[in-house]
Amino acid sequence: MRTTLTLDDDVTALVAREIKRRTTSLEDVVNETLRKGLAEPRRLSGRLKAFRTRTVNLGAPRIAIDNVWDAIAFAESESYR
């Protein structure tokens, strides 16, 4: 497939450096770099572990939480009722 691609100056410099280092063509460098970059998420997904949050037993509540207004008043240290 033929296409026109506009590269930022920093990317152009990196590609030019890679062309000189490998003594290869622009097409080869761009194709190989895109293949590696597009395959990266698949390689990483197999190595990442699921994040787990540890639970902590806080015990029984010290106030009755069935009445929201009482709980708010207690939390704000108001004299309520």
mmJSON file of the N, C-alpha and C atoms, coordinates in Angstrom:
{"data_MODEL":{"atom_site":{
"group_PDB":["ATOM","ATOM","ATOM","ATOM","ATOM","ATOM","ATOM","ATOM","ATOM","ATOM","ATOM","ATOM","ATOM","ATOM","ATOM","ATOM","ATOM","ATOM","ATOM","ATOM","ATOM","ATOM","ATOM","ATOM","ATOM","ATOM","ATOM","ATOM","ATOM","ATOM","ATOM","ATOM","ATOM","ATOM","ATOM","ATOM","ATOM","ATOM","ATOM","ATOM","ATOM","ATOM","ATOM","ATOM","ATOM","ATOM","ATOM","ATOM","ATOM","ATOM","ATOM","ATOM","ATOM","ATOM","ATOM","ATOM","ATOM","ATOM","ATOM","ATOM","ATOM","ATOM","ATOM","ATOM","ATOM","ATOM","ATOM","ATOM","ATOM","ATOM","ATOM","ATOM","ATOM","ATOM","ATOM","ATOM","ATOM","ATOM","ATOM","ATOM","ATOM","ATOM","ATOM","ATOM","ATOM","ATOM","ATOM","ATOM","ATOM","ATOM","ATOM","ATOM","ATOM","ATOM","ATOM","ATOM","ATOM","ATOM","ATOM","ATOM","ATOM","ATOM","ATOM","ATOM","ATOM","ATOM","ATOM","ATOM","ATOM","ATOM","ATOM","ATOM","ATOM","ATOM","ATOM","ATOM","ATOM","ATOM","ATOM","ATOM","ATOM","ATOM","ATOM","ATOM","ATOM","ATOM","ATOM","ATOM","ATOM","ATOM","ATOM","ATOM","ATOM","ATOM","ATOM","ATOM","ATOM","ATOM","ATOM","ATOM","ATOM","ATOM","ATOM","ATOM","ATOM","ATOM","ATOM","ATOM","ATOM","ATOM","ATOM","ATOM","ATOM","ATOM","ATOM","ATOM","ATOM","ATOM","ATOM","ATOM","ATOM","ATOM","ATOM","ATOM","ATOM","ATOM","ATOM","ATOM","ATOM","ATOM","ATOM","ATOM","ATOM","ATOM","ATOM","ATOM","ATOM","ATOM","ATOM","ATOM","ATOM","ATOM","ATOM","ATOM","ATOM","ATOM","ATOM","ATOM","ATOM","ATOM","ATOM","ATOM","ATOM","ATOM","ATOM","ATOM","ATOM","ATOM","ATOM","ATOM","ATOM","ATOM","ATOM","ATOM","ATOM","ATOM","ATOM","ATOM","ATOM","ATOM","ATOM","ATOM","ATOM","ATOM","ATOM","ATOM","ATOM","ATOM","ATOM","ATOM","ATOM","ATOM","ATOM","ATOM","ATOM","ATOM","ATOM","ATOM","ATOM","ATOM","ATOM","ATOM","ATOM","ATOM","ATOM","ATOM","ATOM","ATOM","ATOM","ATOM","ATOM","ATOM","ATOM"],
"id":[1,2,3,4,5,6,7,8,9,10,11,12,13,14,15,16,17,18,19,20,21,22,23,24,25,26,27,28,29,30,31,32,33,34,35,36,37,38,39,40,41,42,43,44,45,46,47,48,49,50,51,52,53,54,55,56,57,58,59,60,61,62,63,64,65,66,67,68,69,70,71,72,73,74,75,76,77,78,79,80,81,82,83,84,85,86,87,88,89,90,91,92,93,94,95,96,97,98,99,100,101,102,103,104,105,106,107,108,109,110,111,112,113,114,115,116,117,118,119,120,121,122,123,124,125,126,127,128,129,130,131,132,133,134,135,136,137,138,139,140,141,142,143,144,145,146,147,148,149,150,151,152,153,154,155,156,157,158,159,160,161,162,163,164,165,166,167,168,169,170,171,172,173,174,175,176,177,178,179,180,181,182,183,184,185,186,187,188,189,190,191,192,193,194,195,196,197,198,199,200,201,202,203,204,205,206,207,208,209,210,211,212,213,214,215,216,217,218,219,220,221,222,223,224,225,226,227,228,229,230,231,232,233,234,235,236,237,238,239,240,241,242,243],
"type_symbol":["N","C","C","N","C","C","N","C","C","N","C","C","N","C","C","N","C","C","N","C","C","N","C","C","N","C","C","N","C","C","N","C","C","N","C","C","N","C","C","N","C","C","N","C","C","N","C","C","N","C","C","N","C","C","N","C","C","N","C","C","N","C","C","N","C","C","N","C","C","N","C","C","N","C","C","N","C","C","N","C","C","N","C","C","N","C","C","N","C","C","N","C","C","N","C","C","N","C","C","N","C","C","N","C","C","N","C","C","N","C","C","N","C","C","N","C","C","N","C","C","N","C","C","N","C","C","N","C","C","N","C","C","N","C","C","N","C","C","N","C","C","N","C","C","N","C","C","N","C","C","N","C","C","N","C","C","N","C","C","N","C","C","N","C","C","N","C","C","N","C","C","N","C","C","N","C","C","N","C","C","N","C","C","N","C","C","N","C","C","N","C","C","N","C","C","N","C","C","N","C","C","N","C","C","N","C","C","N","C","C","N","C","C","N","C","C","N","C","C","N","C","C","N","C","C","N","C","C","N","C","C","N","C","C","N","C","C","N","C","C","N","C","C"],
"label_atom_id":["N","CA","C","N","CA","C","N","CA","C","N","CA","C","N","CA","C","N","CA","C","N","CA","C","N","CA","C","N","CA","C","N","CA","C","N","CA","C","N","CA","C","N","CA","C","N","CA","C","N","CA","C","N","CA","C","N","CA","C","N","CA","C","N","CA","C","N","CA","C","N","CA","C","N","CA","C","N","CA","C","N","CA","C","N","CA","C","N","CA","C","N","CA","C","N","CA","C","N","CA","C","N","CA","C","N","CA","C","N","CA","C","N","CA","C","N","CA","C","N","CA","C","N","CA","C","N","CA","C","N","CA","C","N","CA","C","N","CA","C","N","CA","C","N","CA","C","N","CA","C","N","CA","C","N","CA","C","N","CA","C","N","CA","C","N","CA","C","N","CA","C","N","CA","C","N","CA","C","N","CA","C","N","CA","C","N","CA","C","N","CA","C","N","CA","C","N","CA","C","N","CA","C","N","CA","C","N","CA","C","N","CA","C","N","CA","C","N","CA","C","N","CA","C","N","CA","C","N","CA","C","N","CA","C","N","CA","C","N","CA","C","N","CA","C","N","CA","C","N","CA","C","N","CA","C","N","CA","C","N","CA","C","N","CA","C","N","CA","C","N","CA","C","N","CA","C","N","CA","C","N","CA","C"],
"label_alt_id":[null,null,null,null,null,null,null,null,null,null,null,null,null,null,null,null,null,null,null,null,null,null,null,null,null,null,null,null,null,null,null,null,null,null,null,null,null,null,null,null,null,null,null,null,null,null,null,null,null,null,null,null,null,null,null,null,null,null,null,null,null,null,null,null,null,null,null,null,null,null,null,null,null,null,null,null,null,null,null,null,null,null,null,null,null,null,null,null,null,null,null,null,null,null,null,null,null,null,null,null,null,null,null,null,null,null,null,null,null,null,null,null,null,null,null,null,null,null,null,null,null,null,null,null,null,null,null,null,null,null,null,null,null,null,null,null,null,null,null,null,null,null,null,null,null,null,null,null,null,null,null,null,null,null,null,null,null,null,null,null,null,null,null,null,null,null,null,null,null,null,null,null,null,null,null,null,null,null,null,null,null,null,null,null,null,null,null,null,null,null,null,null,null,null,null,null,null,null,null,null,null,null,null,null,null,null,null,null,null,null,null,null,null,null,null,null,null,null,null,null,null,null,null,null,null,null,null,null,null,null,null,null,null,null,null,null,null,null,null,null,null,null,null],
"label_comp_id":["MET","MET","MET","ARG","ARG","ARG","THR","THR","THR","THR","THR","THR","LEU","LEU","LEU","THR","THR","THR","LEU","LEU","LEU","ASP","ASP","ASP","ASP","ASP","ASP","ASP","ASP","ASP","VAL","VAL","VAL","THR","THR","THR","ALA","ALA","ALA","LEU","LEU","LEU","VAL","VAL","VAL","ALA","ALA","ALA","ARG","ARG","ARG","GLU","GLU","GLU","ILE","ILE","ILE","LYS","LYS","LYS","ARG","ARG","ARG","ARG","ARG","ARG","THR","THR","THR","THR","THR","THR","SER","SER","SER","LEU","LEU","LEU","GLU","GLU","GLU","ASP","ASP","ASP","VAL","VAL","VAL","VAL","VAL","VAL","ASN","ASN","ASN","GLU","GLU","GLU","THR","THR","THR","LEU","LEU","LEU","ARG","ARG","ARG","LYS","LYS","LYS","GLY","GLY","GLY","LEU","LEU","LEU","ALA","ALA","ALA","GLU","GLU","GLU","PRO","PRO","PRO","ARG","ARG","ARG","ARG","ARG","ARG","LEU","LEU","LEU","SER","SER","SER","GLY","GLY","GLY","ARG","ARG","ARG","LEU","LEU","LEU","LYS","LYS","LYS","ALA","ALA","ALA","PHE","PHE","PHE","ARG","ARG","ARG","THR","THR","THR","ARG","ARG","ARG","THR","THR","THR","VAL","VAL","VAL","ASN","ASN","ASN","LEU","LEU","LEU","GLY","GLY","GLY","ALA","ALA","ALA","PRO","PRO","PRO","ARG","ARG","ARG","ILE","ILE","ILE","ALA","ALA","ALA","ILE","ILE","ILE","ASP","ASP","ASP","ASN","ASN","ASN","VAL","VAL","VAL","TRP","TRP","TRP","ASP","ASP","ASP","ALA","ALA","ALA","ILE","ILE","ILE","ALA","ALA","ALA","PHE","PHE","PHE","ALA","ALA","ALA","GLU","GLU","GLU","SER","SER","SER","GLU","GLU","GLU","SER","SER","SER","TYR","TYR","TYR","ARG","ARG","ARG"],
"label_asym_id":["A","A","A","A","A","A","A","A","A","A","A","A","A","A","A","A","A","A","A","A","A","A","A","A","A","A","A","A","A","A","A","A","A","A","A","A","A","A","A","A","A","A","A","A","A","A","A","A","A","A","A","A","A","A","A","A","A","A","A","A","A","A","A","A","A","A","A","A","A","A","A","A","A","A","A","A","A","A","A","A","A","A","A","A","A","A","A","A","A","A","A","A","A","A","A","A","A","A","A","A","A","A","A","A","A","A","A","A","A","A","A","A","A","A","A","A","A","A","A","A","A","A","A","A","A","A","A","A","A","A","A","A","A","A","A","A","A","A","A","A","A","A","A","A","A","A","A","A","A","A","A","A","A","A","A","A","A","A","A","A","A","A","A","A","A","A","A","A","A","A","A","A","A","A","A","A","A","A","A","A","A","A","A","A","A","A","A","A","A","A","A","A","A","A","A","A","A","A","A","A","A","A","A","A","A","A","A","A","A","A","A","A","A","A","A","A","A","A","A","A","A","A","A","A","A","A","A","A","A","A","A","A","A","A","A","A","A","A","A","A","A","A","A"],
"label_entity_id":["1","1","1","1","1","1","1","1","1","1","1","1","1","1","1","1","1","1","1","1","1","1","1","1","1","1","1","1","1","1","1","1","1","1","1","1","1","1","1","1","1","1","1","1","1","1","1","1","1","1","1","1","1","1","1","1","1","1","1","1","1","1","1","1","1","1","1","1","1","1","1","1","1","1","1","1","1","1","1","1","1","1","1","1","1","1","1","1","1","1","1","1","1","1","1","1","1","1","1","1","1","1","1","1","1","1","1","1","1","1","1","1","1","1","1","1","1","1","1","1","1","1","1","1","1","1","1","1","1","1","1","1","1","1","1","1","1","1","1","1","1","1","1","1","1","1","1","1","1","1","1","1","1","1","1","1","1","1","1","1","1","1","1","1","1","1","1","1","1","1","1","1","1","1","1","1","1","1","1","1","1","1","1","1","1","1","1","1","1","1","1","1","1","1","1","1","1","1","1","1","1","1","1","1","1","1","1","1","1","1","1","1","1","1","1","1","1","1","1","1","1","1","1","1","1","1","1","1","1","1","1","1","1","1","1","1","1","1","1","1","1","1","1"],
"label_seq_id":[1,1,1,2,2,2,3,3,3,4,4,4,5,5,5,6,6,6,7,7,7,8,8,8,9,9,9,10,10,10,11,11,11,12,12,12,13,13,13,14,14,14,15,15,15,16,16,16,17,17,17,18,18,18,19,19,19,20,20,20,21,21,21,22,22,22,23,23,23,24,24,24,25,25,25,26,26,26,27,27,27,28,28,28,29,29,29,30,30,30,31,31,31,32,32,32,33,33,33,34,34,34,35,35,35,36,36,36,37,37,37,38,38,38,39,39,39,40,40,40,41,41,41,42,42,42,43,43,43,44,44,44,45,45,45,46,46,46,47,47,47,48,48,48,49,49,49,50,50,50,51,51,51,52,52,52,53,53,53,54,54,54,55,55,55,56,56,56,57,57,57,58,58,58,59,59,59,60,60,60,61,61,61,62,62,62,63,63,63,64,64,64,65,65,65,66,66,66,67,67,67,68,68,68,69,69,69,70,70,70,71,71,71,72,72,72,73,73,73,74,74,74,75,75,75,76,76,76,77,77,77,78,78,78,79,79,79,80,80,80,81,81,81],
"pdbx_PDB_ins_code":[null,null,null,null,null,null,null,null,null,null,null,null,null,null,null,null,null,null,null,null,null,null,null,null,null,null,null,null,null,null,null,null,null,null,null,null,null,null,null,null,null,null,null,null,null,null,null,null,null,null,null,null,null,null,null,null,null,null,null,null,null,null,null,null,null,null,null,null,null,null,null,null,null,null,null,null,null,null,null,null,null,null,null,null,null,null,null,null,null,null,null,null,null,null,null,null,null,null,null,null,null,null,null,null,null,null,null,null,null,null,null,null,null,null,null,null,null,null,null,null,null,null,null,null,null,null,null,null,null,null,null,null,null,null,null,null,null,null,null,null,null,null,null,null,null,null,null,null,null,null,null,null,null,null,null,null,null,null,null,null,null,null,null,null,null,null,null,null,null,null,null,null,null,null,null,null,null,null,null,null,null,null,null,null,null,null,null,null,null,null,null,null,null,null,null,null,null,null,null,null,null,null,null,null,null,null,null,null,null,null,null,null,null,null,null,null,null,null,null,null,null,null,null,null,null,null,null,null,null,null,null,null,null,null,null,null,null,null,null,null,null,null,null],
"Cartn_x":[0.842,0.0,0.896,0.551,1.271,0.453,1.141,0.451,1.429,0.883,1.708,1.614,2.758,2.816,3.654,3.124,3.872,4.458,5.788,6.479,6.92,6.844,7.376,8.888,9.496,10.937,11.737,11.3,12.045,11.97,10.809,10.648,11.483,11.519,12.338,13.804,14.273,15.671,15.943,15.016,15.187,15.205,14.331,14.277,15.558,16.027,17.258,18.442,18.502,19.576,19.517,18.321,18.145,18.503,18.185,18.536,20.049,20.752,22.223,22.806,22.243,22.77,22.627,21.474,21.209,21.598,21.922,22.152,21.029,19.83,18.644,17.772,16.619,15.754,14.754,14.204,13.155,11.976,11.593,10.464,10.678,11.875,12.165,12.12,12.697,12.721,11.303,10.504,9.138,8.295,8.361,7.568,7.936,9.223,9.648,9.269,9.458,9.127,7.632,6.815,5.36,4.929,5.514,5.172,5.473,6.664,7.043,6.128,5.864,5.034,3.601,3.048,1.664,1.524,2.594,2.543,2.807,3.355,3.742,2.604,1.4,0.335,0.006,0.073,-0.208,0.856,2.109,3.186,3.076,2.743,2.642,1.455,0.338,-0.875,-0.68,0.167,0.406,1.291,2.068,3.009,2.457,1.444,0.929,0.031,0.222,-0.631,-1.803,-2.916,-4.089,-3.802,-4.237,-4.049,-5.12,-4.716,-5.651,-5.539,-6.67,-6.707,-6.946,-6.057,-6.229,-7.329,-8.125,-9.193,-8.719,-9.33,-8.986,-10.274,-10.34,-11.513,-11.46,-12.405,-12.449,-13.302,-13.892,-14.727,-16.123,-16.873,-18.249,-18.235,-19.242,-19.307,-19.504,-18.894,-19.017,-20.273,-20.901,-22.154,-23.176,-24.438,-25.508,-25.527,-25.338,-25.296,-26.605,-27.636,-28.915,-29.665,-29.28,-29.867,-28.775,-28.907,-27.879,-27.652,-28.737,-28.597,-27.82,-28.043,-27.279,-25.807,-25.536,-24.148,-23.43,-24.121,-23.517,-23.273,-24.236,-24.092,-22.93,-22.804,-21.689,-20.355,-20.301,-19.061,-18.648,-19.627,-19.331,-19.288,-19.43,-19.402,-20.416,-21.58,-22.654,-23.511,-24.129,-25.145,-26.431,-26.895,-28.032,-29.196,-30.364,-31.609,-31.547],
"Cartn_y":[-1.163,0.0,1.237,2.188,3.455,4.482,5.288,6.343,7.476,8.642,9.787,9.932,10.107,10.184,11.394,12.24,13.401,13.068,13.164,12.834,14.109,14.107,15.218,15.238,16.4,16.553,15.569,15.353,14.438,13.001,12.621,11.271,11.122,12.169,12.15,11.934,12.608,12.461,11.038,10.48,9.103,8.104,8.293,7.39,7.519,8.746,8.947,8.286,8.397,7.762,6.244,5.709,4.254,3.771,4.562,4.202,4.11,5.082,5.074,3.905,3.663,2.595,1.232,1.002,-0.314,-0.397,0.722,0.82,0.108,0.605,0.056,1.207,0.898,1.929,2.482,3.638,4.254,3.3,2.672,1.739,0.6,0.021,-1.084,-0.639,0.521,1.015,1.298,1.985,2.331,1.072,0.157,-1.075,-1.882,-2.07,-2.873,-2.19,-0.881,-0.143,-0.18,-0.019,-0.095,-1.491,-2.518,-3.886,-4.113,-3.697,-3.869,-3.062,-1.818,-0.963,-1.432,-1.918,-2.386,-3.731,-4.519,-5.807,-5.662,-4.546,-4.35,-4.554,-3.991,-4.21,-5.686,-6.479,-7.911,-8.597,-8.211,-8.827,-8.421,-7.161,-6.693,-7.292,-7.479,-7.946,-9.326,-10.15,-11.47,-11.444,-10.361,-10.292,-9.533,-8.725,-7.916,-8.733,-8.547,-9.222,-8.321,-8.921,-8.154,-7.482,-6.249,-5.513,-5.929,-6.243,-6.652,-5.687,-5.271,-4.431,-5.329,-5.232,-6.046,-5.448,-6.3,-5.846,-5.872,-5.012,-4.922,-4.944,-5.746,-5.801,-4.622,-3.704,-2.531,-2.754,-3.914,-4.212,-3.638,-3.698,-3.191,-1.663,-1.028,0.431,0.914,2.039,2.59,3.424,3.775,4.528,3.799,4.082,3.483,4.193,3.42,4.041,3.851,3.373,3.199,4.529,5.538,6.866,7.803,8.202,9.001,10.325,10.977,12.293,12.192,11.157,10.962,10.707,9.922,9.631,10.9,11.738,13.0,13.925,14.045,14.91,14.444,13.152,12.617,12.913,12.716,12.938,14.406,15.302,16.729,17.288,16.446,16.807,17.877,17.785,18.714,18.14,19.02,18.513,18.428,17.251,16.974,16.491,17.103,16.808,17.258],
"Cartn_z":[0.0,0.0,0.0,-0.8,-0.834,-0.074,0.723,1.456,1.724,2.038,2.418,3.924,4.56,6.006,6.382,7.256,7.732,9.096,9.197,10.44,11.145,12.451,13.238,13.093,13.374,13.197,14.051,15.297,16.163,15.65,15.1,14.546,13.284,12.469,11.252,11.6,12.64,13.057,13.543,14.304,14.786,13.638,12.676,11.518,10.698,10.488,9.72,10.414,11.736,12.498,12.358,12.376,12.258,10.85,9.841,8.456,8.305,8.89,8.811,9.608,10.788,11.641,10.982,10.36,9.762,8.294,7.721,6.266,5.494,5.713,5.061,4.568,4.036,3.449,4.466,4.124,4.934,5.081,3.995,3.999,4.998,5.005,5.922,7.379,7.663,9.046,9.532,8.72,9.12,9.291,8.357,8.46,9.7,9.944,11.093,12.41,12.47,13.699,13.979,12.961,13.139,13.577,12.977,13.389,14.868,15.283,16.691,17.609,17.252,18.09,18.192,17.1,17.114,17.818,17.87,18.555,20.054,20.485,21.889,22.877,22.684,23.673,23.88,22.825,22.968,23.805,23.647,24.432,25.896,26.153,27.536,28.264,27.566,28.234,28.854,28.292,28.854,30.088,30.263,31.381,32.581,32.379,33.475,34.388,35.694,36.665,37.001,37.327,37.731,39.066,39.206,40.457,41.443,42.639,43.685,44.856,45.383,46.572,47.773,48.753,49.951,50.816,51.41,52.285,53.728,54.524,55.941,56.733,57.777,58.628,59.59,59.481,60.346,61.585,61.718,62.872,62.709,63.796,63.775,63.814,63.206,63.26,64.699,65.034,66.389,66.559,65.453,65.5,64.664,64.937,64.126,62.778,61.729,60.409,59.646,60.328,59.655,59.559,60.361,60.27,59.739,58.484,57.824,58.538,58.959,59.594,60.902,61.68,62.909,62.6,61.578,61.203,60.755,59.964,59.502,60.688,61.569,62.739,63.613,63.788,64.585,63.916,62.605,61.868,61.894,61.9,61.915,63.339,64.336,65.754,66.108,65.537,65.85,66.981,67.707,68.646,67.848,67.694,66.816,67.66,67.466,68.162,69.578],
"occupancy":[1.0,1.0,1.0,1.0,1.0,1.0,1.0,1.0,1.0,1.0,1.0,1.0,1.0,1.0,1.0,1.0,1.0,1.0,1.0,1.0,1.0,1.0,1.0,1.0,1.0,1.0,1.0,1.0,1.0,1.0,1.0,1.0,1.0,1.0,1.0,1.0,1.0,1.0,1.0,1.0,1.0,1.0,1.0,1.0,1.0,1.0,1.0,1.0,1.0,1.0,1.0,1.0,1.0,1.0,1.0,1.0,1.0,1.0,1.0,1.0,1.0,1.0,1.0,1.0,1.0,1.0,1.0,1.0,1.0,1.0,1.0,1.0,1.0,1.0,1.0,1.0,1.0,1.0,1.0,1.0,1.0,1.0,1.0,1.0,1.0,1.0,1.0,1.0,1.0,1.0,1.0,1.0,1.0,1.0,1.0,1.0,1.0,1.0,1.0,1.0,1.0,1.0,1.0,1.0,1.0,1.0,1.0,1.0,1.0,1.0,1.0,1.0,1.0,1.0,1.0,1.0,1.0,1.0,1.0,1.0,1.0,1.0,1.0,1.0,1.0,1.0,1.0,1.0,1.0,1.0,1.0,1.0,1.0,1.0,1.0,1.0,1.0,1.0,1.0,1.0,1.0,1.0,1.0,1.0,1.0,1.0,1.0,1.0,1.0,1.0,1.0,1.0,1.0,1.0,1.0,1.0,1.0,1.0,1.0,1.0,1.0,1.0,1.0,1.0,1.0,1.0,1.0,1.0,1.0,1.0,1.0,1.0,1.0,1.0,1.0,1.0,1.0,1.0,1.0,1.0,1.0,1.0,1.0,1.0,1.0,1.0,1.0,1.0,1.0,1.0,1.0,1.0,1.0,1.0,1.0,1.0,1.0,1.0,1.0,1.0,1.0,1.0,1.0,1.0,1.0,1.0,1.0,1.0,1.0,1.0,1.0,1.0,1.0,1.0,1.0,1.0,1.0,1.0,1.0,1.0,1.0,1.0,1.0,1.0,1.0,1.0,1.0,1.0,1.0,1.0,1.0,1.0,1.0,1.0,1.0,1.0,1.0,1.0,1.0,1.0,1.0,1.0,1.0],
"B_iso_or_equiv":[0.0,0.0,0.0,0.0,0.0,0.0,0.0,0.0,0.0,0.0,0.0,0.0,0.0,0.0,0.0,0.0,0.0,0.0,0.0,0.0,0.0,0.0,0.0,0.0,0.0,0.0,0.0,0.0,0.0,0.0,0.0,0.0,0.0,0.0,0.0,0.0,0.0,0.0,0.0,0.0,0.0,0.0,0.0,0.0,0.0,0.0,0.0,0.0,0.0,0.0,0.0,0.0,0.0,0.0,0.0,0.0,0.0,0.0,0.0,0.0,0.0,0.0,0.0,0.0,0.0,0.0,0.0,0.0,0.0,0.0,0.0,0.0,0.0,0.0,0.0,0.0,0.0,0.0,0.0,0.0,0.0,0.0,0.0,0.0,0.0,0.0,0.0,0.0,0.0,0.0,0.0,0.0,0.0,0.0,0.0,0.0,0.0,0.0,0.0,0.0,0.0,0.0,0.0,0.0,0.0,0.0,0.0,0.0,0.0,0.0,0.0,0.0,0.0,0.0,0.0,0.0,0.0,0.0,0.0,0.0,0.0,0.0,0.0,0.0,0.0,0.0,0.0,0.0,0.0,0.0,0.0,0.0,0.0,0.0,0.0,0.0,0.0,0.0,0.0,0.0,0.0,0.0,0.0,0.0,0.0,0.0,0.0,0.0,0.0,0.0,0.0,0.0,0.0,0.0,0.0,0.0,0.0,0.0,0.0,0.0,0.0,0.0,0.0,0.0,0.0,0.0,0.0,0.0,0.0,0.0,0.0,0.0,0.0,0.0,0.0,0.0,0.0,0.0,0.0,0.0,0.0,0.0,0.0,0.0,0.0,0.0,0.0,0.0,0.0,0.0,0.0,0.0,0.0,0.0,0.0,0.0,0.0,0.0,0.0,0.0,0.0,0.0,0.0,0.0,0.0,0.0,0.0,0.0,0.0,0.0,0.0,0.0,0.0,0.0,0.0,0.0,0.0,0.0,0.0,0.0,0.0,0.0,0.0,0.0,0.0,0.0,0.0,0.0,0.0,0.0,0.0,0.0,0.0,0.0,0.0,0.0,0.0,0.0,0.0,0.0,0.0,0.0,0.0],
"pdbx_formal_charge":[null,null,null,null,null,null,null,null,null,null,null,null,null,null,null,null,null,null,null,null,null,null,null,null,null,null,null,null,null,null,null,null,null,null,null,null,null,null,null,null,null,null,null,null,null,null,null,null,null,null,null,null,null,null,null,null,null,null,null,null,null,null,null,null,null,null,null,null,null,null,null,null,null,null,null,null,null,null,null,null,null,null,null,null,null,null,null,null,null,null,null,null,null,null,null,null,null,null,null,null,null,null,null,null,null,null,null,null,null,null,null,null,null,null,null,null,null,null,null,null,null,null,null,null,null,null,null,null,null,null,null,null,null,null,null,null,null,null,null,null,null,null,null,null,null,null,null,null,null,null,null,null,null,null,null,null,null,null,null,null,null,null,null,null,null,null,null,null,null,null,null,null,null,null,null,null,null,null,null,null,null,null,null,null,null,null,null,null,null,null,null,null,null,null,null,null,null,null,null,null,null,null,null,null,null,null,null,null,null,null,null,null,null,null,null,null,null,null,null,null,null,null,null,null,null,null,null,null,null,null,null,null,null,null,null,null,null,null,null,null,null,null,null],
"auth_seq_id":[1,1,1,2,2,2,3,3,3,4,4,4,5,5,5,6,6,6,7,7,7,8,8,8,9,9,9,10,10,10,11,11,11,12,12,12,13,13,13,14,14,14,15,15,15,16,16,16,17,17,17,18,18,18,19,19,19,20,20,20,21,21,21,22,22,22,23,23,23,24,24,24,25,25,25,26,26,26,27,27,27,28,28,28,29,29,29,30,30,30,31,31,31,32,32,32,33,33,33,34,34,34,35,35,35,36,36,36,37,37,37,38,38,38,39,39,39,40,40,40,41,41,41,42,42,42,43,43,43,44,44,44,45,45,45,46,46,46,47,47,47,48,48,48,49,49,49,50,50,50,51,51,51,52,52,52,53,53,53,54,54,54,55,55,55,56,56,56,57,57,57,58,58,58,59,59,59,60,60,60,61,61,61,62,62,62,63,63,63,64,64,64,65,65,65,66,66,66,67,67,67,68,68,68,69,69,69,70,70,70,71,71,71,72,72,72,73,73,73,74,74,74,75,75,75,76,76,76,77,77,77,78,78,78,79,79,79,80,80,80,81,81,81],
"auth_comp_id":["MET","MET","MET","ARG","ARG","ARG","THR","THR","THR","THR","THR","THR","LEU","LEU","LEU","THR","THR","THR","LEU","LEU","LEU","ASP","ASP","ASP","ASP","ASP","ASP","ASP","ASP","ASP","VAL","VAL","VAL","THR","THR","THR","ALA","ALA","ALA","LEU","LEU","LEU","VAL","VAL","VAL","ALA","ALA","ALA","ARG","ARG","ARG","GLU","GLU","GLU","ILE","ILE","ILE","LYS","LYS","LYS","ARG","ARG","ARG","ARG","ARG","ARG","THR","THR","THR","THR","THR","THR","SER","SER","SER","LEU","LEU","LEU","GLU","GLU","GLU","ASP","ASP","ASP","VAL","VAL","VAL","VAL","VAL","VAL","ASN","ASN","ASN","GLU","GLU","GLU","THR","THR","THR","LEU","LEU","LEU","ARG","ARG","ARG","LYS","LYS","LYS","GLY","GLY","GLY","LEU","LEU","LEU","ALA","ALA","ALA","GLU","GLU","GLU","PRO","PRO","PRO","ARG","ARG","ARG","ARG","ARG","ARG","LEU","LEU","LEU","SER","SER","SER","GLY","GLY","GLY","ARG","ARG","ARG","LEU","LEU","LEU","LYS","LYS","LYS","ALA","ALA","ALA","PHE","PHE","PHE","ARG","ARG","ARG","THR","THR","THR","ARG","ARG","ARG","THR","THR","THR","VAL","VAL","VAL","ASN","ASN","ASN","LEU","LEU","LEU","GLY","GLY","GLY","ALA","ALA","ALA","PRO","PRO","PRO","ARG","ARG","ARG","ILE","ILE","ILE","ALA","ALA","ALA","ILE","ILE","ILE","ASP","ASP","ASP","ASN","ASN","ASN","VAL","VAL","VAL","TRP","TRP","TRP","ASP","ASP","ASP","ALA","ALA","ALA","ILE","ILE","ILE","ALA","ALA","ALA","PHE","PHE","PHE","ALA","ALA","ALA","GLU","GLU","GLU","SER","SER","SER","GLU","GLU","GLU","SER","SER","SER","TYR","TYR","TYR","ARG","ARG","ARG"],
"auth_asym_id":["A","A","A","A","A","A","A","A","A","A","A","A","A","A","A","A","A","A","A","A","A","A","A","A","A","A","A","A","A","A","A","A","A","A","A","A","A","A","A","A","A","A","A","A","A","A","A","A","A","A","A","A","A","A","A","A","A","A","A","A","A","A","A","A","A","A","A","A","A","A","A","A","A","A","A","A","A","A","A","A","A","A","A","A","A","A","A","A","A","A","A","A","A","A","A","A","A","A","A","A","A","A","A","A","A","A","A","A","A","A","A","A","A","A","A","A","A","A","A","A","A","A","A","A","A","A","A","A","A","A","A","A","A","A","A","A","A","A","A","A","A","A","A","A","A","A","A","A","A","A","A","A","A","A","A","A","A","A","A","A","A","A","A","A","A","A","A","A","A","A","A","A","A","A","A","A","A","A","A","A","A","A","A","A","A","A","A","A","A","A","A","A","A","A","A","A","A","A","A","A","A","A","A","A","A","A","A","A","A","A","A","A","A","A","A","A","A","A","A","A","A","A","A","A","A","A","A","A","A","A","A","A","A","A","A","A","A","A","A","A","A","A","A"],
"auth_atom_id":["N","CA","C","N","CA","C","N","CA","C","N","CA","C","N","CA","C","N","CA","C","N","CA","C","N","CA","C","N","CA","C","N","CA","C","N","CA","C","N","CA","C","N","CA","C","N","CA","C","N","CA","C","N","CA","C","N","CA","C","N","CA","C","N","CA","C","N","CA","C","N","CA","C","N","CA","C","N","CA","C","N","CA","C","N","CA","C","N","CA","C","N","CA","C","N","CA","C","N","CA","C","N","CA","C","N","CA","C","N","CA","C","N","CA","C","N","CA","C","N","CA","C","N","CA","C","N","CA","C","N","CA","C","N","CA","C","N","CA","C","N","CA","C","N","CA","C","N","CA","C","N","CA","C","N","CA","C","N","CA","C","N","CA","C","N","CA","C","N","CA","C","N","CA","C","N","CA","C","N","CA","C","N","CA","C","N","CA","C","N","CA","C","N","CA","C","N","CA","C","N","CA","C","N","CA","C","N","CA","C","N","CA","C","N","CA","C","N","CA","C","N","CA","C","N","CA","C","N","CA","C","N","CA","C","N","CA","C","N","CA","C","N","CA","C","N","CA","C","N","CA","C","N","CA","C","N","CA","C","N","CA","C","N","CA","C","N","CA","C","N","CA","C","N","CA","C","N","CA","C","N","CA","C"],
"pdbx_PDB_model_num":[1,1,1,1,1,1,1,1,1,1,1,1,1,1,1,1,1,1,1,1,1,1,1,1,1,1,1,1,1,1,1,1,1,1,1,1,1,1,1,1,1,1,1,1,1,1,1,1,1,1,1,1,1,1,1,1,1,1,1,1,1,1,1,1,1,1,1,1,1,1,1,1,1,1,1,1,1,1,1,1,1,1,1,1,1,1,1,1,1,1,1,1,1,1,1,1,1,1,1,1,1,1,1,1,1,1,1,1,1,1,1,1,1,1,1,1,1,1,1,1,1,1,1,1,1,1,1,1,1,1,1,1,1,1,1,1,1,1,1,1,1,1,1,1,1,1,1,1,1,1,1,1,1,1,1,1,1,1,1,1,1,1,1,1,1,1,1,1,1,1,1,1,1,1,1,1,1,1,1,1,1,1,1,1,1,1,1,1,1,1,1,1,1,1,1,1,1,1,1,1,1,1,1,1,1,1,1,1,1,1,1,1,1,1,1,1,1,1,1,1,1,1,1,1,1,1,1,1,1,1,1,1,1,1,1,1,1,1,1,1,1,1,1]
}}}
